[in-house]
Amino acid sequence: MAVDLDVEELSIMGDSDLIIRQAQGEWETRDIKIIPYRQHVKDLRKWFKSVDFRYITLFHNELADALATLASMLPYPGNSHIDPLEIQIRERHCYCNATETEPDFQPWYHDIKRFLKTKQYPEQASGDQKRTIRRLASSFFLSGEVLYKRTPDLNLLRCVDAREAEKIMNEMHSGVCGPHMNGYVLVKKILRAGYY
């Protein structure tokens, strides 16, 4: 893309110290699968007046990491044109945009909890909805009045309603539970705290 746009000076940033140093020629490339890519980078450098490779820690490269994760989830369409991705920076945190008011003041897990407790379905539930509730309930665990979700590694995450989730997010983000941190680390900390 940079060649097609007639870019003359190119600055390439990456969060893999190994790859950046190999591209700069500081370190030798030994992996047979990587050697053709390194040669391709060498060939492409000829198209530019200058190419600068810079290592950036993963902490400072959150946006690129998120885009790479997003790109890895999409199938490559072959020779089709790919429209550019538009990114919007919001004034509010994403969890503020995602939190919805719960209807009838019932938490999102109300039907699952009721099914585990009494084996009853909502009154207007169709056959498909009943099957879905049974399937979902199989990965939850009720201890007294507290509902937990089982994870694949057999941890239990406590289920919370929207009000409690907002309180937890505000406490986490304000630093009550430790130093202020980036979003990725914050999410991991919340999940380690055992909330779902």
Helices and strands as residue ranges (DSSP letters): E 9-14, H 17-24, H 35-45, E 50-55, G 58-60, H 62-73, H 94-98, G 103-105, H 110-118, H 127-137, E 140-143, E 146-150, E 156-158, H 162-174, H 183-192
